[in-house]
Amino acid sequence: MPWIPEEEIKRAREITAIEYLKKYQPNRLKKSSARNEWELTDHDSFKINEQTSQWHWKSRDIGGTSALNFLIHVDGCSFLEAVQMLKDEYPTYIPPPVEAKPKKPFVLPTASPDCRRVFRYLKERGISGEVLQRCVHLGILYESLPYHNAVFIGRDENQVARYAFLRGIYDASGKSFKMEQAGSEKAYAFCVPAKSGCRRVAVYEACVDVLAHMTLEQRSRFVKKLGSAIEQLSDGKLVNSPGDYEVELRLIANREGKFFPALRFYTLPDHRFAYRKHAIAASMHPSLAALIMELAAPYLKENAQIIDPFCGVGTILIERDIRVPAREKYGTDIFGEAIDGARENAALAGEQINFIHRDFFDFRHDYLFDEIVTNMPVRGKMTREQLDRLYEKFFRKALTILEKEAVIVMYTGEIGFVKKQLRLHREFSLLEEYCMQSKTGCYLFIIGVKR
């Protein structure tokens, strides 16, 4: 290896990567979206700062500042080749001066006559109406025009607005609009004034997080008051204990700010669904089956003849007969192990149900049925075309096994295929439709049949 004087190596190390690129390979650089940052046209994960010459090649997780390291690690030159390329160069590159832009005057966005849209958006995110009303009363929150953004205001010690943060309420393609108003002073960020006697300071990154904290504090005070009231009204029989308890009372808030009460047993046994000994992957929880039958109860007939074409372990049929006693109950399924489990579950529930290991579409019977109650098969590996044919066959088959006036109680995650068949067959009419699980898109349909 040829000998290179130490002085030449030192000079080569002093030359920055941005200097080298701008002087010898300017066509290789392209401006990135970030301020003072450039990219390479041949390496999209390579970034270099124009001010500091700090570069980073993300896909290789390497970086540096010097042109020597750049030539070695990015362009693949040997140490000798890189030094020889740079030995006659000197660190002459001076970063361009940053022009000081005149500061824009601070002006609050135009206010909307009301905060209806912003309130609806923030309530959907769990913020209480009382917290929102307080912020509006303090003059630190309002809705802007024309885009209806939520405007969070920061005021100085004289209550003069000096800062504003805009948060969009319509998230397009998963991206939300967030921006500080031009001329805002960060020293006066959004702040909710403390009440008298308060000794704590809570700091959050986002304005909405502040409102969420206030909502939780408010609910915590409400829970303490509720616990005290329950103890008094029950003469001490019900005690609010964070550790040793037998029953948990939960209040689940909805979008309207009201609460749905729920009761959960811990040490107290609940034998209501003890019959469900066997289950398969697609089995419905018996509590959901019971809820379905409660919703469908006005359309169920006593002493009816009913069938579940895809019965699984029999949960829906059992809950149907518990809610409104039926005369004859049949369940079919192509999965033999599910049929065996259904028979044992029914026996534990004290139910007499005829479970048949057979494909519903091959099933024949001497008399017609008054009802079909079923949890439709999940999509699994089926294509849309296969699902479309399944629902078409189901509704055609239903017309052959049901009485002239009958009811179908159907739980399904395929709302589109159901609505399609209802449009195609005039014999069916939609009586009720309930969204049972919005995240999974599961619905309960109660369908009338009349020929």
C-alpha positions in Angstrom: 0.0 0.0 0.0 1.5 3.4 -1.0 2.5 5.6 1.9 0.2 8.7 2.5 1.5 11.6 4.5 -0.4 12.2 7.8 -1.0 15.8 6.7 -2.9 14.7 3.6 -5.1 12.3 5.7 -5.8 15.1 8.1 -6.9 17.4 5.3 -9.1 14.7 3.8 -10.9 14.2 7.1 -11.6 18.0 7.4 -13.6 18.1 4.2 -17.4 17.7 4.8 -19.7 15.5 2.9 -22.1 18.3 1.9 -19.1 20.3 0.6 -17.9 17.5 -1.5 -21.4 16.7 -2.9 -22.3 20.3 -3.7 -19.0 20.9 -5.5 -18.5 17.6 -7.4 -21.9 15.8 -7.5 -24.6 18.5 -7.3 -26.9 16.5 -9.6 -26.9 13.7 -7.1 -28.6 15.9 -4.5 -32.4 16.6 -4.3 -34.2 18.7 -1.6 -36.2 16.8 0.9 -39.4 18.0 2.6 -37.5 18.8 5.9 -35.8 22.2 6.4 -32.1 22.3 5.5 -32.2 18.6 4.5 -31.2 16.9 1.3 -31.5 13.4 -0.1 -29.5 11.4 -2.7 -31.3 10.6 -6.0 -29.8 7.1 -5.9 -30.4 6.3 -2.2 -33.9 7.5 -1.0 -33.1 6.6 2.6 -30.0 8.8 2.7 -30.4 12.2 4.4 -27.8 14.9 4.9 -28.1 18.2 6.7 -27.0 21.3 4.8 -26.0 23.2 8.0 -24.0 20.5 9.9 -23.2 18.0 7.1 -24.5 15.3 9.4 -25.6 12.4 7.2 -27.4 9.2 7.8 -28.1 6.2 5.6 -31.1 4.7 7.3 -31.3 1.4 5.3 -27.7 0.6 6.3 -27.8 2.4 9.7 -24.5 4.2 9.2 -23.7 7.9 9.3 -21.1 10.6 9.7 -20.1 14.1 8.7 -16.9 13.9 6.6 -16.6 13.3 2.9 -14.0 10.6 3.6 -16.5 8.5 5.5 -19.1 9.2 2.8 -16.8 8.0 0.0 -15.9 4.8 1.9 -19.2 3.8 3.3 -21.7 5.1 0.7 -19.7 5.0 -2.6 -17.6 2.0 -1.7 -14.2 3.5 -2.2 -11.1 2.2 -0.4 -9.5 4.4 2.2 -6.5 5.0 -0.2 -8.8 5.9 -3.1 -10.9 8.3 -0.9 -7.9 10.1 0.4 -6.4 10.5 -3.0 -9.6 11.9 -4.3 -9.7 14.5 -1.5 -6.0 15.3 -0.9 -6.0 18.4 -3.1 -9.2 19.7 -1.6 -9.5 22.1 1.3 -12.5 22.8 3.6 -13.7 25.9 1.8 -17.5 25.3 2.0 -19.4 27.8 4.0 -23.0 26.9 4.9 -25.4 29.4 3.4 -26.7 32.0 5.8 -30.1 31.5 7.2 -32.3 34.5 6.4 -34.2 35.7 9.3 -37.8 35.8 8.3 -40.0 38.6 9.7 -42.3 37.4 12.4 -45.9 37.2 11.3 -48.4 39.0 13.5 -50.5 36.8 15.8 -54.2 36.7 14.8 -56.7 34.2 16.1 -58.7 32.3 13.4 -62.3 33.4 12.8 -64.7 31.8 15.4 -67.8 29.8 14.5 -71.1 30.8 16.1 -71.1 27.5 18.1 -68.8 24.6 19.0 -71.2 21.9 17.9 -68.8 20.0 15.6 -65.8 20.3 17.9 -67.9 19.1 20.9 -69.1 16.1 19.0 -65.6 15.2 17.9 -64.0 15.6 21.4 -66.9 13.7 23.1 -66.3 10.8 20.7 -62.7 10.8 22.1 -64.1 10.5 25.6 -63.9 14.1 26.8 -66.8 15.0 29.1 -69.2 17.8 28.2 -68.6 19.5 31.5 -64.8 19.8 30.8 -65.6 21.2 27.3 -68.0 23.8 28.7 -65.5 24.9 31.3 -62.8 25.5 28.6 -65.2 27.5 26.4 -66.2 29.6 29.5 -62.5 30.3 30.2 -62.0 31.4 26.6 -59.4 28.8 25.8 -61.3 26.6 23.4 -63.5 27.4 20.4 -64.4 26.2 16.9 -63.0 28.1 13.9 -64.3 28.9 10.5 -64.3 27.8 7.7 -62.8 24.4 8.5 -64.3 23.9 11.9 -61.0 23.1 13.6 -60.7 23.0 17.4 -58.7 26.0 18.5 -56.8 25.7 21.8 -55.7 29.1 23.1 -52.8 30.1 25.4 -53.1 33.4 27.3 -50.5 35.5 29.2 -50.8 36.7 32.8 -53.1 39.5 31.6 -55.4 37.0 29.8 -54.3 38.2 26.4 -54.2 35.5 23.7 -50.6 34.9 22.7 -50.8 31.3 21.4 -53.2 29.1 19.4 -53.0 25.5 18.3 -55.4 24.2 15.6 -56.5 20.6 15.6 -58.6 19.2 12.8 -61.7 17.2 13.6 -61.9 15.4 10.2 -59.1 12.8 9.8 -58.7 12.2 6.1 -57.0 9.0 5.2 -55.9 8.5 8.8 -54.0 11.8 8.8 -55.2 14.6 11.1 -54.6 18.3 10.6 -52.4 19.9 13.4 -50.8 23.4 13.2 -49.7 26.2 15.5 -51.2 29.5 14.4 -48.7 31.9 12.8 -47.1 34.2 15.3 -47.8 32.0 18.3 -45.5 32.3 21.3 -44.7 28.9 22.7 -44.0 30.4 26.1 -47.8 30.9 26.4 -49.0 27.4 25.5 -52.5 26.1 26.1 -53.1 26.0 29.9 -56.2 25.4 32.0 -56.0 27.7 35.1 -55.9 25.9 38.4 -58.7 26.2 40.9 -58.0 27.7 44.2 -56.1 25.5 46.6 -54.6 23.3 43.9 -51.0 22.3 44.6 -50.4 20.0 41.5 -49.2 20.8 38.0 -49.9 18.3 35.2 -48.0 18.7 32.0 -49.0 16.9 28.7 -47.7 16.9 25.2 -51.0 17.4 23.5 -54.0 19.7 24.3 -56.5 16.9 24.0 -54.5 15.0 26.6 -55.1 17.8 29.1 -58.8 17.5 28.6 -58.6 13.7 29.0 -56.8 14.2 32.3 -59.5 16.6 33.5 -62.2 14.1 32.5 -60.6 11.3 34.4 -60.2 13.6 37.5 -63.9 14.4 37.2 -64.9 10.8 36.9 -62.7 9.8 39.8 -64.5 12.4 42.0 -67.9 11.1 40.7 -66.9 7.5 41.6 -66.0 8.5 45.1 -69.3 10.3 45.6 -71.2 7.3 44.1 -69.4 4.8 46.4 -70.2 6.9 49.4 -73.9 7.2 48.4 -74.1 3.4 47.8 -72.7 2.7 51.3 -75.2 5.0 52.9 -78.2 3.7 50.9 -77.4 0.1 51.6 -76.8 0.7 55.4 -73.2 -0.4 55.0 -74.0 -3.7 53.3 -72.3 -2.6 50.1 -68.8 -1.3 50.9 -66.5 0.5 48.4 -63.3 -1.6 48.6 -60.5 -1.4 46.0 -59.1 -4.8 46.9 -61.3 -7.4 48.6 -64.7 -7.4 46.8 -67.3 -9.8 45.6 -69.2 -7.7 43.1 -67.9 -5.0 40.8 -70.2 -2.2 39.6 -69.1 -0.6 36.4 -70.5 2.6 34.8 -69.7 2.7 31.1 -70.0 6.2 29.5 -71.6 6.6 26.1 -71.2 9.4 23.6 -74.2 11.3 25.1 -72.4 11.5 28.5 -74.8 9.0 30.1 -73.8 5.8 31.8 -74.6 2.2 31.2 -74.5 0.2 34.5 -72.8 -3.3 34.4 -72.4 -5.8 37.2 -69.6 -8.3 37.4 -69.4 -11.1 39.9 -66.2 -12.3 41.5 -66.6 -14.6 44.5 -70.4 -15.0 43.9 -71.0 -17.9 41.5 -73.0 -17.3 38.4 -74.6 -20.5 37.1 -76.6 -18.9 34.3 -74.3 -20.2 31.5 -72.8 -23.2 33.3 -74.4 -25.5 30.7 -71.9 -24.4 28.0 -69.2 -27.1 28.6 -68.1 -27.5 25.0 -67.2 -24.8 22.4 -65.4 -24.5 19.1 -63.4 -21.7 17.6 -66.5 -20.1 15.9 -68.8 -20.5 19.0 -70.8 -17.5 20.1 -70.5 -16.6 23.8 -73.8 -17.6 25.5 -74.3 -14.1 27.0 -74.3 -12.7 23.4 -76.8 -15.5 22.4 -79.0 -14.5 25.3 -78.9 -10.8 24.3 -79.8 -11.7 20.7 -82.9 -13.6 21.9 -83.9 -10.8 24.2 -83.8 -8.4 21.3 -85.7 -10.8 19.1 -88.3 -11.8 21.8 -91.2 -9.6 20.4 -91.0 -11.7 17.2 -90.6 -15.2 18.8 -93.6 -17.5 19.0 -94.4 -19.9 21.8 -94.6 -23.6 20.8 -92.9 -22.8 17.5 -91.0 -25.3 15.4 -87.5 -23.9 15.0 -84.2 -24.8 13.3 -80.6 -23.6 13.4 -78.9 -24.6 10.1 -75.4 -23.9 11.4 -75.9 -24.8 15.1 -72.3 -25.5 16.2 -72.5 -26.4 19.9 -76.1 -25.4 20.1 -75.8 -22.1 22.1 -78.4 -20.1 20.1 -81.0 -22.9 20.1 -80.6 -23.4 23.9 -81.0 -19.6 24.6 -83.9 -19.4 22.2 -85.8 -22.1 24.2 -84.9 -20.5 27.5 -86.3 -17.1 26.4 -89.5 -18.4 24.7 -90.2 -22.1 25.0 -90.5 -23.9 21.6 -92.2 -27.2 20.6 -89.7 -28.7 18.3 -86.0 -27.7 18.0 -83.6 -28.9 15.3 -79.9 -28.1 14.7 -77.8 -29.2 11.8 -74.0 -28.8 11.3 -71.4 -30.5 9.1 -68.9 -30.6 12.0 -69.4 -33.8 13.9 -67.4 -32.8 17.0 -69.6 -29.7 17.3 -72.8 -31.8 17.2 -71.4 -34.1 19.9 -70.7 -31.0 22.1 -74.1 -29.6 21.3 -75.9 -32.7 22.6 -74.0 -32.6 25.9 -74.5 -28.8 26.3 -78.2 -29.3 25.7 -78.4 -32.1 28.3 -76.7 -30.0 30.9 -79.2 -27.2 30.2 -82.1 -29.6 30.5 -83.1 -29.0 26.9 -84.4 -31.6 24.4 -83.0 -30.6 21.0 -82.6 -32.8 17.9 -79.0 -32.3 16.7 -78.3 -33.8 13.3 -74.8 -34.2 11.7 -75.8 -33.1 8.2 -75.3 -30.3 5.7 -78.3 -27.9 6.0 -78.7 -27.7 2.2 -79.2 -31.5 2.1 -81.6 -31.5 5.0 -85.2 -32.7 4.5 -88.1 -32.7 6.9 -91.8 -33.7 6.9 -93.2 -30.4 8.2 -92.3 -26.8 7.8 -90.6 -24.5 10.5 -91.8 -21.3 12.1 -88.4 -19.8 12.7 -84.7 -20.0 11.7 -82.4 -18.8 14.4 -78.7 -18.9 13.4 -75.2 -17.5 13.7 -74.1 -17.5 10.0 -70.7 -19.1 9.1 -67.7 -16.7 9.4 -65.8 -15.8 6.2 -62.6 -17.7 7.0 -60.9 -18.7 3.8 -64.0 -18.3 1.7 -63.9 -15.8 -1.2 -66.5 -13.2 -1.8 -67.9 -15.2 -4.6 -68.3 -18.3 -2.3 -69.9 -16.2 0.4 -72.3 -14.7 -2.2 -73.3 -18.2 -3.3 -73.7 -19.3 0.4 -76.2 -16.5 1.2 -78.0 -17.1 -2.1 -78.4 -20.8 -1.3 -79.5 -20.0 2.3 -82.3 -17.7 1.4 -83.5 -20.0 -1.4 -83.4 -23.0 1.0 -85.2 -20.9 3.7 -88.2 -20.5 1.4 -88.6 -24.3 1.1 -88.5 -25.2 4.8 -90.4 -22.2 6.4 -94.1 -21.7 6.8 -95.9 -19.1 4.7 -95.5 -16.7 7.6 -92.2 -17.1 9.5 -89.2 -15.3 11.0 -85.5 -15.5 10.5 -83.2 -14.4 13.4 -79.7 -14.1 11.9 -76.4 -13.0 13.4 -73.8 -12.2 10.8 -70.8 -10.1 9.9 -71.7 -9.9 6.2 -74.3 -7.2 6.0 -73.8 -6.6 2.3 -74.7 -10.1 1.3 -77.8 -10.1 3.5 -79.1 -6.8 2.1 -78.5 -8.1 -1.5 -80.7 -11.1 -0.9 -83.4 -9.0 0.7 -83.5 -6.8 -2.4 -83.7 -9.9 -4.7 -86.5 -11.7 -2.8 -89.7 -9.9 -2.2 -90.9 -12.7 0.2 -88.5 -11.3 2.8 -88.9 -8.1 4.8 -86.4 -6.5 7.3 -88.2 -6.2 10.6 -85.3 -5.1 12.8 -81.6 -4.4 12.4 -79.1 -4.1 15.3 -75.4 -3.3 15.1 -74.0 -5.7 17.8 -70.3 -5.1 17.4 -69.2 -2.0 15.4 -65.5 -2.9 15.3 -66.2 -6.3 13.7 -69.2 -5.2 11.7 -71.5 -7.9 13.2 -75.2 -7.3 13.0 -78.4 -8.9 14.1 -81.2 -9.1 11.5 -84.7 -10.1 12.2 -86.4 -10.9 8.9 -90.0 -11.5 8.3 -91.1 -14.1 5.7 -94.5 -13.8 4.0 -95.7 -15.6 0.9 
